[in-house]
Amino acid sequence: MTTPEAEQSQPPRPEERLERAVRAAEQALIEYEIAVETFRIEVENFARLHEQRLGPLYTRIEELDAEIAEAKAARTGDPEDVRRAQEARALVMPIPGVEDLMGGWMDGDGLYPEAVAMLTDQPVRPPERVRPSEEARKLYRELARKAHPDLAQEEDERKRREEFITRVNAAYARGDEALLRELAEEWAAGPVPPERRPSPAEELYARLEWLAQRKELLTHVARQLEEGAIAGMLRLAPDDPDKLLEEIAGKLRADVAQREAELAALLAQG
């Protein structure tokens, strides 16, 4: 007869060690997914803000470059100047029908309201989604840990979790704290997922292989995000990206002013 002391001294079965390894790998993958998704949303929101605040200024600079090139070509008549003017104009030519697609977002001068505001130093309406607050991030992380589909054993439970996480991701992308709190309450009141049952060693090994593949995919996604220009800008000012955008906007406004002066001088020469 085996005594309790002897049982405690016995090493765990290989299956038990494998189960612990799988659980640890699952938790690590979930944490990694949360980090990648959080970073992805931050990059997308910053890209949206970048486009809204700086896009009109870049567009204005391109338009001025085209007008300057056209003024030079008109004054000199040189074929090379004419070619440069045509190339510069081609860069800012609108896509046929784009005005109809924008549904009146442009004003009579062909500028967006944000462009007019930036060029006249008026306040720009902030985008609906910028960066989720710290509370929204906390709620998202907690929900992702609790309701992650990979924690489900039964197929029905996995589907329920996938549908729920989709809603969580959408709320987080909008930075909607109130909705995230409602989702947290909904999850707390919902059915408790069944306890994990021991799996055969073959299934556990297959699970570990899938987790490794999933991590490799996420690593690739994270690398692509990190190598992007927007992520590079975020790294320059992770705590205050708005200030960075304002600094860039200031430089762009100076470029606009310089080009406007150059164009005025060319036109004055006739």
N, C-alpha and C positions, 0 to 999 in steps of 0.2 A: 504494500500500500504506500502510495506517495504522500508524504506529509506536505502541509502548506508551505513549510520552509523550503522543501525540496522543489516545489513548483515555482516558488519565487526565484530560486537560484538557476532554474533552467532558462536557457536563451530562448527568445521568441522564435516562433516558427518563421520560415522564410516568407510565407504569405503575409504574416503580420508586419514584418519589416517592409515588404513591398507595398502594403496598403498605406503604411505611414509615409512612405516615399511619395506615393501617388497623391495623397492628401496635401503633403507639403508642396509638391509641384503645382497642384491645382491652386492653392492659395497664392503661391508666388506668381503664377500666370495671371490670376485675377488682379493682383496688385499692379502688375505690369500693364495689363489692359487698361486699368483705370488711369494710370499715369499717361499712357499713350493717347487715350481718348481725351483726357483733360488738356494735354498739349495740343492736340489736333484742333479742338474747339477754340483754344486761345489763339492759335495761328489763324484760323478762319475768321474769327471775329476781328483780329487786328488787321487782317488783309482787307476786310470790308471797311473798316474805319480808315485805313490807308487810302483806299480807292476813293472814298467819299471826300476826304479832306484834301488829298494831294492830286487826285486824278484831274480835277478841273484846272489846276495850275499847270500840270504837264501838258494838258490839251491846249491851254492858252499859249504856252511856250512854243509848241509845235505850229500853231496857227501864225504866231508872229514870225517864226523862222521862215514859213512859206511866204508871208507877205514881204519880208525883207528880201528873200531871194527873187521874188517877182519884181520888186522895185528895182533891184540891181539889174535884172535882165531887161526891163523896160528902158533903163537908162543907157545901158551899154549895147544892147542888141547882140551881144556875143553868143554864139551857139552854145558854148559851154555853160554860160550863165543861164541860158534858157533851159538847158537840160537839167541843171541843178534846181531851178525853180519848179519845173514839172515834177521832179522827184519829191521835192519838199511838199508840194501841194497834194501829191498822191498819198502821202502819209496821213493827211488830215481829211481826205475826201470822205463824206459820209457814205455808209452802206445804203444802197437804194431801198427806200421804204422804211428806214429806221425811225423817221419822225412819226410815222403812223404807229409803229410798234411801241414807241415811248408814250403814246397817248397824251400828248400835251405837256410832257414834263419839261420841254424846252421853251424858252421865251422867244420873243420876236427876233432876237439877235443870235439865236442858235446856241444859247448857253443854258446850262442847267441852273436851277435856283441856287444850288450849292456853289457853283462856279461864280455867279454874280456876288454871292455873299463873301466868298474868299477874296475876290479881286477888289472888293470895296471895303474890306476889313469889317464886315458885319458878322455877327455870330452865325455859325453854321449849325443847323439842326443836327443833333447827334443821332447816330443810327440806333435802331430799336435794340440791337444786340451788340454789346461791346465786349465786356468780360464778366463772367459770372462772379458774384460776390464770394467772400470767404465762407459765408453761411451756406450759400448754394453749393459750393465745392464740398463742404463737409457733408451736407445732406446727400449729395450725389455719391460720394465715396461710400457712405454707410449703406445706401440702397444697393449700390453695385455689389458690395460684399455680401449682403444678405440674400439678394435675389438673383445672383448670377446663374444663368442657365446651366453652367457646368457643375453646379452643386446638386442638380436633380438626378435621380436614379431612374424614375419612370418617365416615359415619353410624354404623357399628358402633363406632368409637372414641368418638364422642360419647355413645352410649348407655352404653358401659362407664364413661366418666367421670361421667355423670349418676348412675349407680347408686352409684359410689364416693363421690361428693361427698355424696350423701344420707346415707351411713353416717358420713362425716366430720362433717356438721352435727349428726347425732344424738349422736355422741360428745362434740362440743364443747358442746352444750346441757346435757349432764350433767356437764361439766367433767372427763371421764374421761381423765386424762393417759395412763394405761397403754394404753387402747384406741387413743388417738391415735398413740402410739408404734408400736403394732402395725400400724396403718393406714399409717404412714409407711414401715415396713419392707416391707409388702405392696406399696405402690406402687413402691418402689425395685426390688423384685424382679420387677415385672410387665413386660409388653411395652412397649417404647419407642414412643411415637406416631410416625408417619411425619412426615418433614419437610414443611413447608408448601410447596405448589407454587404458582408464580405463577398468579394468577387473572386472567381478562379484566377490563378496566376497568369494564364494566357490573356485574359481580359485586362488585367492590370498592366501587363507589359504593353499591350496594344494602346492602353490609355496613356502610358508614359510616352510612347512614340508620338501619339497625336499631340500631346502637350508640347513636346519638343518642336514639332512642325509648326504648331500655332505660335510659339514663341519666336521662331525664326521668321515667320511672316510679319509679326508685330515689329520685330527688330528692323526689318526692311522698311516698313511703313514709317517707323520713327526716324530712321536714317534719312529717308526722303524729306520728311518734314524739317529735320534739323539742317539739311543742306540747302533748303530754300532761302530765297532772299528775305522773305517776311520773317522767318525764324531768326535769321541773322540780325535783323533790325530789333526784334524783341530781345535778343541777348544783350544788345547795347543799352537797353533801358527796361529791364524786366519789371521794375517796381513802378515806373511812371512812363509808360509808352506814349501817353498823350503829350507829355512835354517834348519827347523826341519828335513827334509829328509836328508840333508847333515850331520847333527849331528848323526842321526841314522846310516847312511851309514858309518860314521867314526867308530862307535862302532862295526859295523858288520865287517868292514875290520880288526879291531883289533882281533876279534874272529877268522876270517879266518887265520890270521897270527899265532895266538896261536895254532890252530889246525894243521896248516902245520908244525909247529915246533914239535908238539907232534908226528905227523905221521913220520916225518923224523927221530926222535929219535927211534921210534919203528922199523923202517926199518933198521936203522943202527945196532940195536941189533941182527938182523938176526932172 
